[in-house]
Every structure is written in C-alpha cells, then in structure tokens.
Amino acid sequence: MATLSSGRELRWRLESGGEQSLAVESEVLGFEVEARGIKIRALVSETKSISSGRGGDMGKRVRKDYVLEMPTEVIAESWSDSLKCYINSLSRPKRVFIILNPFGGKRSARRIFHSVVRPLLVAANIMYTSQETKYQLHAQELAYKLDLLKYDGIVCISGDGVLVEVVNGLLQRDDWDTAIKIPLGIIPAGTGNGMAKSLLDVAGEMYSIQNATFAVIRGHKRPLDVATVLQGETRFFSILMLTWGLVADIDIESEKYRWMGRTRIDFYFILRVMKLRKYNGHLEFVPAPGHDFYGEPKKESTSHWRTIDTSSRVDGDSKVKQTGYQCPSTSFKDSEWRSLKAPL
Ligand SMILES: Nc1ncnc2c1ncn2[C@@H]1O[C@H](COP(=O)(O)OP(=O)(O)OP(=O)(O)O)[C@@H](O)[C@H]1O
C-alpha cells in the first residue's frame, strides 16, 4: 500500500515489512509509469533510515530507483497525475542552457557533465542544450546572444569567472531588464568555486557537484546583488568581489600555474608573500549607512563628489556597444566622503 500525503510525502509499505518514504520536493528527481508500476527516480541521503521520510539538510546522497506496484494500470495513471501535478507546482526548470568551460579548474567540466550532471538532468526529465566555451569571454557572448525565451535557466559548469561573464553578457543586452531575471545556476568546475559553496551553504546542503546539480533541478533561487565597476572607459559588473593589490595579483598572475589546479593559488600566495610588493593606494569612499566608522573623514569637501556618467559608450576591451544596463546615475555631491591612506 502507498500514500501520497498532499503531494509532499510518498510513503509505502515494503514487502519485507516496514515502511519507506520519500519527500517529493527534496528527494524525488522524476518518475515514469511502466504498466502497473511507477518507477520513482530519487536522490536520497546515504544514511536515510528505512522509516524516515525527512528531506532537507542532507549529507552525501545516492541515486536510487524505487518501483511501486499499483493494483491496476488505472490507479498507476491516477498516481502519476497527482505526482506530476505536485512536481509541476514546484517551479522546477524544464529546459536549461548549459555553458561548460573545459578550461576551468582542473579541466574537469566535461567529465562532471557526462558523469554527474547529465544523468541527473535526464532522470529529472529536464531538457538541455549544452555549449562548451572555446575562448575567453565566449560565455559573455553566448549570454549576450542567447534566445532566452527557449530556456528556464542558464547553468554554468565552470568556476565563478564564467558566471561573471554570463551576468555581464546579460546586462549588455538591449533587453537586460528581462534578461537578468533568468535564473542562473552554477555547478562547480573551477578553482575557487566560491559561489557554488556559498549557495549550497545557504541551502543547508553539503558542498558537492551532485548537490549543486540537484539544487538546479529543484529550482532553488536566491537574489544576487550586482555591483557596477567603472574604470576609465571600461565598465563591468561584479557579483563576487573586487580586489586590488596582493589578492588580485595572486589571482591573475597564478594563471600560468593553472595546471596545478587549486594548489596554484596557495603556491603563488607563498611566492608573492616571500617577495612582497608594496602597494601604494589611496581609497576614497562613501560608506554605506551604518558603516561610517571605516577610515578617516575627508577634510576638503569640494573635490570629492562624483557623478557616475551613464551615457552609452563603447567598451574598450570587448568592443561590445554598451546599450545594455546603464548603472544608476548617482551623485555623491552631498555625501560624507571618507578615506583610507596608503599603504593599505
Ligand atoms: N576554451 C577556453 N580557453 C581558454 N580560456 C577559457 C576557455 N573557456 C573559458 N575560458 C576562460 O577561463 C577562465 C576561467 O574560468 P572559470 O571561472 O570557469 O574557472 P576558474 O578560474 O578555474 O575558477 P574560479 O573562477 O572558481 O576560480 C575565464 O576567464 C574564461 O573566460
């Protein structure tokens, strides 16, 4: 005998005695009907006890199929309708565009896609189109040109750099205000993978490629802040961090040791610390409300305000005409500027 309580929990009796249950939202990938049987494709906690049906905060998961035998085909069909109805109400994506960077991290994106991501998408009945990046900024171009009506989300199998490129591509589009609303997913295949780690942590999930893929399948969403950075005639959008000095040097200059994988960062960090450079910088800023304890108040008040010019321009690096998102026109004329003196 099986029950489906308000669509959420699937519980059935085992032939051997005892009960088994699955939380549909957090454990079921998909299902299919085979005559009187319903084959449930699930991703369950390795430690899940026979009688427990609790999903949510999971450790390592394993792929499992369960076949529930129904008394008749008609009953199986009716079960299938109820399950379909509930899964459809969960706002899971149906079609995704996958951008895969074969060059990121330890160059493992292809293997990750074929061995983990694709089998889970297939089990969840999610259609996909995949495209490998062929050069730097290719992901930005793809996001800039993509027909977004065809997809419910863009998924990057990459490091954070490719995700940043996708955000930049979306914000350069004429239709940036609708384009930027498309859900973005990240499956870690880079060096640092900070975004995937943060997102999984917030969702209460252990960091793993499988869990990141399942988060995409479940349509887990969170809003993301985007910062606009203007540097001379160049404008770009940042979603993670902006660094200068030692951290930036380690990130950029360690590229030549990419073959080392994650170790390149630690290795180059030691190298740079042993030959420490002096960074002479001077930072002037308007603190966010409640953060005016950083730095010193600026004394001369006349020359510190800036107005961000939002007029169209041609980006010097990518030659993409900047017709997309123009950052808000912000005047800091009457703001209280503060400063941090060199060396920082
Ligand atoms: N086929 C390619 N050849 C060379 N570079 C590429 C190719 N595809 C993408 N890239 C570039 O690879 C860079 C790194 O990408 P990605 O962010 O995926 O990995 P990572 O830097 O190893 O990871 P993380 O950002 O998490 O530290 C990006 O700047 C991207 O433009």
The ligand as a Gaussian input file, in Angstrom:
#p B3LYP/6-31G(d) Opt

LIG

0 1
 N       38.204000      27.322000     -24.097000
 C       38.798000      28.232000     -23.310000
 N       40.118000      28.503000     -23.436000
 C       40.726000      29.387000     -22.628000
 N       40.098000      30.092000     -21.653000
 C       38.786000      29.849000     -21.494000
 C       38.072000      28.917000     -22.300000
 N       36.776000      28.893000     -21.888000
 C       36.695000      29.794000     -20.886000
 N       37.892000      30.360000     -20.634000
 C       38.246000      31.314000     -19.572000
 O       38.628000      30.568000     -18.414000
 C       38.632000      31.470000     -17.309000
 C       38.413000      30.726000     -16.017000
 O       37.159000      30.179000     -15.972000
 P       36.387000      29.630000     -14.689000
 O       35.890000      30.736000     -13.861000
 O       35.385000      28.670000     -15.225000
 O       37.469000      28.781000     -13.878000
 P       38.495000      29.114000     -12.707000
 O       39.073000      30.452000     -12.900000
 O       39.405000      27.948000     -12.653000
 O       37.613000      29.061000     -11.391000
 P       37.204000      30.132000     -10.288000
 O       36.634000      31.308000     -11.046000
 O       36.195000      29.431000      -9.428000
 O       38.461000      30.447000      -9.535000
 C       37.578000      32.502000     -17.641000
 O       38.197000      33.762000     -17.635000
 C       37.118000      32.143000     -19.074000
 O       36.957000      33.285000     -19.873000

